Amino acid sequence: MIANYGNHVLVEGDDGSIHSCVLIGRRLKCVCGDHVRWSPTPDGAAVAAVEPRRSELLRHDRRGGARVIAANIDLMVVVCAARPEPDPGLIDRYCVGAEVMGLGVLIVFNKADLLPANARAPMSESIVGEFRPLGYDTLGVSAHRGTGMSLLRRHLAGRTSVFVGPSGVGKSSLVNALVPHLDARTAALSTANGEGRHTTTATHLYRLPAGAGCVIDSPGVRDFRLWPMSERDIAGGFREIRTASARCRFDDCRHLAEPGCAVREAVAGGHISPRRYESYRLLTRHVP
């Protein structure tokens, strides 16, 4: 499924054709990225079933739970930029969510070309220097100049990716650079949705050229908040804390004030970033 407009969805057939479908049954729910079983009907087409998902992209909902906004994602592309100034805590939340959901992570630093040359390195290196040693792939690009875009395409090849990050970092510019004739594709989806207009709050899936993967553009992850999760899950979302916790004295160590905590020892010894540890502490304050 490539788009969801509430009352009906858009499905891409095996031949690339797009079909506007209704859902059969009140309990049937599907989201962008779902693989579905559909068939023609006298009035158009209908989705009868949703295939099992290999992954789900979740976000906090207004009722305090988790809502699925996309499915079968392989990679979360966390986009930051020289302007607005990167928020490491927000990047932490994206990474924790991706770890818990079992998604890969690529951190992309965009628009560095907009700053004076003497200001670029400290900004990008502060992100790269903190997250790359943890095993996260990082990449500097410029959608405007095309710098690094070929390498970005290699990271996306053969995968279904979702771009996340705050407003102003250039996510739309990156998607436009990756998807040729994006305006024409969006117009085609707007026509196919049966209403003749483009719904800006809808999540869309776009195929990259030559079978080089898919990109999901989702307004639902622009203001990303973690759904309620346990302290164990939060700790597991920080790679370095997950590794160090294996050496804690107690299996149920919360890494806050317990004796024999290997995590706090690693922080004191300079092996875990104090900022990252404080980010972990902040997230655990909201555990029910």
C-alpha positions in Angstrom: 0.0 0.0 0.0 1.5 3.4 -1.0 -1.0 5.8 0.6 -3.8 5.9 3.2 -6.5 8.6 3.0 -8.7 7.2 5.8 -11.8 6.1 4.0 -9.8 4.4 1.2 -6.2 3.5 0.3 -4.0 3.5 -2.7 -2.5 0.2 -3.7 0.3 -0.4 -6.2 -0.1 -3.6 -8.3 2.7 -5.9 -9.3 2.8 -4.1 -12.7 3.2 -0.6 -11.1 -0.4 0.4 -11.7 -2.2 2.4 -8.9 -5.6 1.4 -7.6 -8.0 3.2 -5.3 -9.4 0.6 -2.8 -11.9 0.4 0.0 -11.3 -1.8 3.0 -13.5 -4.8 3.5 -14.6 -5.0 7.1 -14.5 -2.5 10.0 -11.6 -4.3 11.8 -9.3 -4.2 8.8 -6.6 -1.7 9.3 -3.6 -1.0 7.0 -0.9 1.6 6.8 1.6 2.8 4.3 4.1 0.1 3.4 1.7 -2.8 4.1 1.6 -5.7 1.7 -2.1 -6.4 1.1 -4.4 -8.8 -0.8 -6.8 -6.9 -3.0 -9.1 -7.6 -5.9 -11.2 -5.7 -8.4 -14.9 -5.1 -7.6 -17.8 -3.8 -9.7 -17.3 -0.4 -8.1 -13.5 -0.3 -8.2 -11.3 -2.4 -6.0 -11.1 -3.6 -2.4 -8.5 -4.8 0.1 -9.5 -8.0 1.8 -6.4 -8.8 4.0 -3.1 -7.4 5.2 0.0 -9.7 5.1 2.1 -10.1 8.3 4.5 -7.2 8.9 8.2 -7.6 9.4 8.4 -4.2 11.2 6.2 -1.4 12.3 7.0 2.3 12.6 5.3 3.6 15.8 4.8 6.9 17.4 3.2 8.3 20.6 -0.6 9.0 20.2 -2.8 11.4 22.0 -4.2 8.7 24.2 -0.8 7.8 25.6 -0.3 4.7 23.6 1.4 3.8 20.4 0.1 4.2 16.8 1.4 2.4 13.7 2.0 4.9 11.0 4.0 2.8 8.5 5.0 -0.8 8.1 7.8 -3.0 6.7 10.4 -0.3 7.2 14.1 -1.3 7.0 15.8 2.0 7.7 15.2 5.2 9.6 17.1 8.1 8.1 17.6 10.8 10.8 18.1 14.1 9.1 19.8 17.0 10.9 21.4 20.2 9.5 23.6 23.1 10.2 20.4 25.1 10.6 18.3 24.7 12.7 21.1 23.6 15.1 20.9 19.9 15.7 19.2 18.7 18.9 21.2 15.6 20.1 18.4 14.7 22.5 16.0 14.4 19.6 18.4 12.2 17.7 18.7 10.0 20.8 14.9 9.6 20.7 14.9 8.6 17.1 17.7 6.1 17.6 16.0 4.6 20.7 12.8 4.2 18.8 14.6 2.6 15.9 16.5 0.2 18.2 13.3 -0.9 19.9 11.5 -1.4 16.6 14.4 -3.3 15.1 15.2 -0.7 12.3 18.5 0.3 10.9 19.6 3.9 11.4 21.4 6.3 9.1 22.2 9.8 10.5 22.4 12.4 7.6 23.9 15.8 8.1 22.4 18.1 5.4 23.0 21.7 4.3 26.5 22.0 5.7 27.3 24.1 2.6 25.1 26.9 3.9 27.6 27.8 6.7 30.9 29.5 6.4 33.7 27.0 5.8 35.3 27.6 9.3 31.9 26.7 11.0 31.1 23.5 9.1 33.5 21.0 10.7 32.6 21.6 14.4 28.9 21.3 13.7 29.0 18.1 11.7 31.8 16.6 13.7 29.9 17.0 17.0 27.2 14.7 15.6 29.6 12.3 13.8 32.0 12.2 16.7 29.2 11.2 19.2 27.2 8.7 17.1 29.6 7.1 14.7 31.7 5.4 17.5 28.4 3.8 18.7 28.1 2.0 15.3 25.7 4.3 13.6 26.3 5.1 10.0 26.6 8.9 9.4 26.7 10.8 6.1 27.2 14.4 5.1 25.2 15.6 2.1 23.9 18.7 0.3 20.6 18.2 -1.5 21.2 21.7 -3.1 24.6 20.9 -4.5 24.3 17.1 -4.9 27.2 16.4 -2.6 27.0 12.9 -1.1 23.7 12.0 -2.8 25.2 9.1 -4.7 26.4 7.6 -1.4 23.0 8.2 0.1 21.4 6.3 -2.7 23.7 3.3 -2.0 22.5 3.3 1.7 18.9 3.3 0.5 19.3 0.7 -2.2 17.1 -2.3 -1.8 15.5 -1.0 1.4 12.3 0.8 2.5 13.4 3.9 4.3 11.6 6.7 6.2 13.0 10.2 6.6 12.6 11.8 10.0 13.8 15.0 11.6 12.5 18.5 12.6 11.2 21.1 10.2 13.8 23.0 8.2 16.5 20.3 7.9 15.7 19.6 4.2 13.9 16.3 4.3 11.6 17.4 1.4 14.7 18.6 -0.6 16.3 15.2 -0.1 13.2 13.3 -1.2 12.8 15.6 -4.2 16.4 15.0 -5.2 16.0 11.2 -4.8 12.6 10.8 -6.6 12.6 12.2 -10.1 9.5 14.1 -11.1 8.1 14.0 -7.6 5.5 16.7 -8.3 4.1 14.7 -11.1 4.0 11.6 -8.9 2.2 13.5 -6.2 -0.3 14.9 -8.6 -0.9 11.4 -9.9 -1.6 10.1 -6.4 -3.8 13.1 -5.7 -5.9 12.2 -8.7 -6.0 8.5 -7.9 -7.2 9.1 -4.3 -10.7 9.7 -5.6 -10.9 13.2 -4.2 -8.9 15.1 -6.8 -6.7 16.8 -4.2 -3.5 16.1 -2.3 -3.9 15.4 1.4 -0.8 16.9 3.1 -1.2 14.9 6.2 -1.1 11.6 4.4 1.8 9.3 4.4 3.2 8.3 1.0 5.5 5.7 -0.3 7.6 6.5 -3.4 9.7 4.0 -5.4 13.3 5.1 -6.2 14.5 4.7 -9.8 15.8 1.3 -11.2 14.5 -0.7 -8.2 16.8 1.2 -5.8 14.4 0.9 -2.9 11.5 2.9 -1.5 11.2 6.1 0.5 8.3 6.9 2.8 7.4 10.5 3.5 5.4 10.7 6.7 4.2 13.8 8.5 3.6 11.6 11.5 7.3 11.4 12.4 8.2 15.1 12.1 7.3 15.7 15.8 8.5 12.3 17.1 7.7 11.3 20.6 8.4 7.9 22.1 5.4 5.8 23.1 5.3 4.5 26.7 7.9 1.9 27.2 9.7 0.1 30.0 13.0 1.3 31.5 14.5 -1.9 30.2 13.4 -1.1 26.6 14.7 2.5 27.0 18.1 1.2 28.2 18.1 -1.3 25.4 17.7 1.6 22.9 21.0 3.1 24.0 23.6 0.8 22.5 26.4 1.6 24.9 24.1 1.3 28.0 22.8 -2.0 26.7 26.4 -3.3 26.4 27.6 -2.0 29.8 24.4 -3.3 31.6 25.6 -6.9 31.1 28.2 -6.2 33.8 25.8 -4.7 36.4 25.6 -6.5 39.7 21.8 -6.8 39.5 19.9 -8.1 36.5 17.1 -5.5 37.2 19.5 -2.6 37.6 17.9 0.7 36.5 21.2 2.4 36.1 20.1 5.3 38.3 21.3 4.8 41.9 21.9 1.0 42.4 25.2 -0.2 43.8 27.5 -2.1 41.4 26.0 -0.4 38.3 28.4 -0.9 35.4 26.7 1.8 33.4 27.3 4.6 35.9 30.9 3.3 36.3 31.3 3.6 32.5 30.0 7.2 32.6 32.4 8.1 35.4 35.3 6.5 33.5 34.5 8.4 30.3 33.4 5.3 28.4 29.8 6.5 28.1 28.9 10.1 27.1 27.5 12.0 30.1 25.1 13.7 27.8 23.8 10.4 26.4 23.4 9.1 30.0 21.5 12.2 31.0 19.3 11.7 28.0 18.6 8.2 29.2 17.7 9.5 32.7 15.4 12.1 31.2 13.5 9.4 29.2 13.1 7.1 32.2 11.4 9.9 34.2 8.3 9.4 32.0 8.1 5.7 32.5 4.6 4.9 34.1 
